[in-house]
Amino acid sequence: MNESNLGRREVLDEVELKKLNNIRQKKLNQMDSFEELSYEQIMKMANMHNEILNNIHMSRGDVYLYSENEKLELVEDLYNTYMSDFRDITLKQVVDFSKNVAGVEKSQDLLIYDWEKMYIDQANQILFDSSDIGDLNMSLDKLVGDVKSDNRKMFKTPILLYIETLKESSFYWASVEEGGSGLGFSLLKKRSPYFMSNKKGKKNWKNVAIADAQGMTTGMLGVAAYGAWGVMFGPAGFALTGGAFVWVAVESAMASALFG
């Protein structure tokens, strides 16, 4: 495998985003609707994110300071582990996909309507306002209800996926004292002795959880019919199955482990 530059590249500039928005809007005008994922499928994807992230840390330890070659080795390992049944999707494709996802700073930039972006902003604000994981989940569950009952034109799958990933990732990265698993928190603490000395710990793990939710939602939009880079895995709407469904979760977990 001789791919390079897997690490976080510079985000898309304003001209690139405008071009992508024009492409997405054209696709929207050509289609009447997209098939949404069920809420059960969305929760399964969010759970998968945590399972894969945990597997990476349990088998490899903290990969945060991996070299470029080690990152590529990890991608190949994850590809062989999770994509063995989907060999029509090549290793080069998933590497290219990772680069594209890394180029989007905020998943909000890939949404069309202001009210879609509003829900993402509300979820983030709820996270920072919450005192612990129980409080967070209760407030986010209410937001899920608001999204489900909203009759305005929007695609709810990426929004609900964002919220559910935020819940799952927060549990992974939060401290035990805050109701989290403590697994991710212990890694963050080891990375920097300064981490806990000035009460920045809560803010830092919450930023990691947001990055995870952003990555998952960006990945979903990237392979959906109105995604940013064309359809990588074939002509699919939000009813994603097989390799596309799996690799979105793998990519999000991998990015969280490498760059969280």
N, C-alpha and C positions, 0 to 999 in steps of 0.2 A: 504494500500500500504506500503510495508516494504522494498522497495529497498533503497540502501544507496550509498554513494560516487558518487553522480551525478556531483559534482564539477569538475573543470579542473584537470584531472589526469596527471601524467607524460607523456610526448610525447613518441611515439614509438622509441625504440632504433634502432641502425643500423642493428642489426641482424633481428629484426622484419620487418623492411622496406625491407630488401633484400628478405626475405621469401615472403612478399606480392607482391613484384615486379615479382618474379618468377611465382607466381600463376597467376597474371594478364597477363604476357607474354604468358603463356600456353593457357589461354583463348583466347587471341588475335590470336594465331596460329590456333585455332580450329574454328574461325569464319571469314567469308569473310568480313562482314560489320555490322555496327550497324545503326539503324534508328535514325537520328538526330531529335531533337525537332525543330519545326519551330521557326523562330525568334520572331513571335508573342507570342508563348508559353513561350519562354525564358523571354521576357519582362513582361509577366503576372506573372511569378514566382518572378521576381525582385520587381515588384509592390506589390505582396502579402507580401513579406518580410517587406516592410515599413508599410503596413496596419496592420499586426499582431503586429509589434513592437509598433506602435502607440496605438493600442488597449490595449496592456499590460500596457503602461505608463499611458493612460487615466483612466483605471479601477483600477490600483494598485499603481500608482505612481512609484517612482524610486525603483526598486527591486534589485539594485546593491549589497546591503548588506544583502540580504536574508540569513537566516539560512538554514541548510541542509533540515530540515523538510519543511520550506517554499518553497524551490526550488522544492521539490517533489510534494508539493501541487499545485504549478504552473503548473508543467508538467501534472498532472492529470486533472487540469482545462482545459488546452489547448487541451488535448486529448479528453475530453468530448465535448468541443466546436467544434473542427475542424474535429474530426474523427468519429462523430456519424454515418456517412454513410458507414464507413469502419471498422466494428467491427471484421472483419477477421484478422485485425492487432491488436495485444494485447497491453495493457499498458506496460507490461514487455518488449515487443519488442522495443517500442519507447524509453524506458529508456535505454536499452542496446545500441540502436543506438546512443543515445546522448553521451554515454561514448566512443563509437568508434570514433565518429566525433571529440570529445574533445582530443583524443589521437594523432591526426595528427597536427603537428605544421604548416606545409605549404602544401597547396594543390598541389604545384609544385612537391612535393615528390611522388605524386600519378600519375603523368603524365609520359608517356613513352619517348617521343621525345624531344630533346633539343629545337626545334622550338616552341613546345607547351609551354614550360616553358618560352621561350623568350617573348611570347605575354603577359604572366602574369607579368613578370618583367617590360615590357614596360608600361603596364597599371598602375602599381604602381609608376613608375617614372613620368608618365604624371600627376598623382594625386599630387605628391609632387612639381612638377614644375608649377602647375596651380595657377593662382592668385585668381580665383573665380570659382563658379560653372558653369557659362557660358563658360568660357575658358576651363574648364575641360570637359564639355560635347562635345564641338566642337572637341577637340583633341581625345577624346575617340570614337566619331562617326567615325573619320577617321581611327582609329585602327580597329573598327568593319568592315569597308570596306576592310581593308587589310586582315583580317581573312577570310572573306567571299570569297575573290578572290584567296586565297592561295590554290594551287592545290597539295601541299605536303600531304603525308599520315598523317592524324590526325583526332581526334574527336573534332569537333568545338563546340559542345554543351557546355561542361564545360568551355571552354575559353570565349565564348560569354556570358554565364551566369555570369562568374566572372566580365566581363566588365560592364554588365548591372546592376548587384548588386552594383558594385562600384559607379556607377552613382547615383542610387537611395539612397543608404546608405549615400553617401556624402551629398546629399541634406538634408537628415534627420538630420545629425549631425552637419552640418556647421552652422555658424552664419548667421543672416539675412544680416549683412554687406557684407558677402561673397557670397550672393545669395542663402543661404540655408533657411530651414524652421525656424531655430532657436530653435526648440523643443528639439532636442538632445543636442544642444550646451548649453542650459540653465541648463540641468541636469548635464552635465560635469562641468559646472562652479560652481554649488552648491556643488558638491562633494569635491571640493578643492578650497579654497580661493586663493591659490597660482597659480591656473590654468592660470589666465589671467595676472598675474603681471610681467611675464618675457617673453612674446611673445611665450610661448610654446603651446598656445591654438590651433593654426593652425595645428601644428604637431600632437598634441594629438588626435583631432577629425579625422584626416586623418588615423591615426593608427587604430582607431575604425572602420572606413569604410573598411579598408583592411581586418581586422579580420572578418567583416561581409561577404565580398566577398569570403574569404577563407572558411568560414563555409558553405556557400551555395554551392560552388563548391565541397568541400569535401563530403558534403551530397549527391550531385548528383552522384559523383563517387562511393560512398558507396553503393548505391542501383542499380547502373548500372551493366551491365554484366561483365565489367572489373573492378569492384569496389574492394575495399581493403579487405573486410571481407566476401566475398561471397555475395549472393543476399538475402538481408533480406526480401524483399517483394515479392519474387517469381522470376521466370525466365523472367526478363524484360531487354530490351536494353534501349537506350536513349528515346524511345517512351513511357515514363512513364505516367501513367494515375492514376486516383483514389487516394488512400491513399498515395502511394509512392510520387506522385507529390506534394500533399498537405503537407506531413510531412517534406519534405526537407525544405520548406519555413518556416514552424512552428519552426523547430529545429534551423534554422539560426537566426530567430527573437528572439527566447527565449534565445539563447546563447548570442546574442548581448545585450539584456536587463540585463541578469544576470552577464555577465563578461566584457561587453564593458567598 
